[in-house]
Amino acid sequence: MKISVKLFAFLGDQLGPVVTIDLPTNTTVAAIKNAITALDPLVKETVENSRLAINQEFINQSEITLNSTDEVALIPPVSGG
Protein backbone atom coordinates (compact mmCIF):
# COMPACT_ATOMS: atom_id res chain seq x y z
CA MET A 1 0.00 0.00 0.00
CA LYS A 2 1.26 3.49 -0.79
CA ILE A 3 1.44 5.74 2.27
CA SER A 4 2.05 9.49 2.29
CA VAL A 5 4.23 10.67 5.17
CA LYS A 6 4.34 14.32 6.20
CA LEU A 7 7.81 15.62 7.04
CA PHE A 8 8.83 18.69 9.01
CA ALA A 9 11.89 20.87 9.69
CA PHE A 10 15.16 19.41 8.34
CA LEU A 11 13.40 16.35 6.90
CA GLY A 12 10.93 18.52 4.98
CA ASP A 13 13.78 20.71 3.74
CA GLN A 14 15.73 17.68 2.47
CA LEU A 15 12.93 15.53 1.05
CA GLY A 16 9.96 17.87 0.66
CA PRO A 17 6.88 18.28 2.86
CA VAL A 18 5.40 14.88 1.88
CA VAL A 19 6.94 11.64 0.64
CA THR A 20 5.17 8.54 -0.60
CA ILE A 21 6.47 5.13 0.43
CA ASP A 22 5.23 1.62 -0.29
CA LEU A 23 4.57 -0.56 2.77
CA PRO A 24 2.41 -3.52 3.78
CA THR A 25 -0.70 -2.80 5.85
CA ASN A 26 0.89 -4.45 8.89
CA THR A 27 4.26 -2.83 9.33
CA THR A 28 6.64 -1.46 11.92
CA VAL A 29 7.89 1.97 12.86
CA ALA A 30 11.38 0.77 11.89
CA ALA A 31 10.17 -0.19 8.39
CA ILE A 32 8.68 3.28 7.88
CA LYS A 33 11.88 4.95 9.04
CA ASN A 34 14.00 2.66 6.86
CA ALA A 35 11.87 3.44 3.79
CA ILE A 36 12.31 7.18 4.38
CA THR A 37 16.06 6.83 5.00
CA ALA A 38 16.34 4.90 1.71
CA LEU A 39 15.16 8.04 -0.11
CA ASP A 40 18.21 9.98 1.13
CA PRO A 41 20.86 8.45 3.42
CA LEU A 42 21.83 11.95 4.63
CA VAL A 43 18.67 12.07 6.77
CA LYS A 44 19.39 8.80 8.61
CA GLU A 45 20.38 10.29 11.97
CA THR A 46 17.43 12.69 12.04
CA VAL A 47 14.98 9.96 11.02
CA GLU A 48 16.29 7.62 13.73
CA ASN A 49 15.69 10.32 16.37
CA SER A 50 12.25 11.31 15.07
CA ARG A 51 8.86 10.24 16.41
CA LEU A 52 6.10 8.78 14.29
CA ALA A 53 2.57 10.11 14.58
CA ILE A 54 -0.51 8.52 13.08
CA ASN A 55 -3.70 10.56 12.94
CA GLN A 56 -2.04 13.23 15.10
CA GLU A 57 -1.11 10.84 17.92
CA PHE A 58 2.43 9.73 18.71
CA ILE A 59 2.99 6.00 18.31
CA ASN A 60 4.71 4.13 21.15
CA GLN A 61 4.37 0.56 19.88
CA SER A 62 6.78 -0.88 17.33
CA GLU A 63 4.22 -2.79 15.20
CA ILE A 64 1.33 -0.92 13.61
CA THR A 65 -1.54 -1.46 11.19
CA LEU A 66 -2.07 1.29 8.65
CA ASN A 67 -5.13 2.24 6.63
CA SER A 68 -4.94 4.14 3.37
CA THR A 69 -6.74 7.08 5.01
CA ASP A 70 -4.33 7.40 7.96
CA GLU A 71 -2.39 10.63 8.33
CA VAL A 72 1.23 9.65 8.95
CA ALA A 73 3.85 12.18 10.07
CA LEU A 74 7.48 11.96 11.10
CA ILE A 75 8.34 14.59 13.71
CA PRO A 76 12.05 15.37 14.19
CA PRO A 77 13.41 16.47 17.55
CA VAL A 78 13.00 20.17 18.31
CA SER A 79 15.20 22.48 20.31
CA GLY A 80 15.05 26.09 21.23
CA GLY A 81 14.12 28.40 23.99
C-alpha positions in Angstrom: 0.0 0.0 0.0 1.3 3.5 -0.8 1.4 5.7 2.3 2.1 9.5 2.3 4.2 10.7 5.2 4.3 14.3 6.2 7.8 15.6 7.0 8.8 18.7 9.0 11.9 20.9 9.7 15.2 19.4 8.3 13.4 16.4 6.9 10.9 18.5 5.0 13.8 20.7 3.7 15.7 17.7 2.5 12.9 15.5 1.0 10.0 17.9 0.7 6.9 18.3 2.9 5.4 14.9 1.9 6.9 11.6 0.6 5.2 8.5 -0.6 6.5 5.1 0.4 5.2 1.6 -0.3 4.6 -0.6 2.8 2.4 -3.5 3.8 -0.7 -2.8 5.9 0.9 -4.5 8.9 4.3 -2.8 9.3 6.6 -1.5 11.9 7.9 2.0 12.9 11.4 0.8 11.9 10.2 -0.2 8.4 8.7 3.3 7.9 11.9 5.0 9.0 14.0 2.7 6.9 11.9 3.4 3.8 12.3 7.2 4.4 16.1 6.8 5.0 16.3 4.9 1.7 15.2 8.0 -0.1 18.2 10.0 1.1 20.9 8.5 3.4 21.8 12.0 4.6 18.7 12.1 6.8 19.4 8.8 8.6 20.4 10.3 12.0 17.4 12.7 12.0 15.0 10.0 11.0 16.3 7.6 13.7 15.7 10.3 16.4 12.2 11.3 15.1 8.9 10.2 16.4 6.1 8.8 14.3 2.6 10.1 14.6 -0.5 8.5 13.1 -3.7 10.6 12.9 -2.0 13.2 15.1 -1.1 10.8 17.9 2.4 9.7 18.7 3.0 6.0 18.3 4.7 4.1 21.1 4.4 0.6 19.9 6.8 -0.9 17.3 4.2 -2.8 15.2 1.3 -0.9 13.6 -1.5 -1.5 11.2 -2.1 1.3 8.6 -5.1 2.2 6.6 -4.9 4.1 3.4 -6.7 7.1 5.0 -4.3 7.4 8.0 -2.4 10.6 8.3 1.2 9.7 9.0 3.9 12.2 10.1 7.5 12.0 11.1 8.3 14.6 13.7 12.0 15.4 14.2 13.4 16.5 17.6 13.0 20.2 18.3 15.2 22.5 20.3 15.1 26.1 21.2 14.1 28.4 24.0 
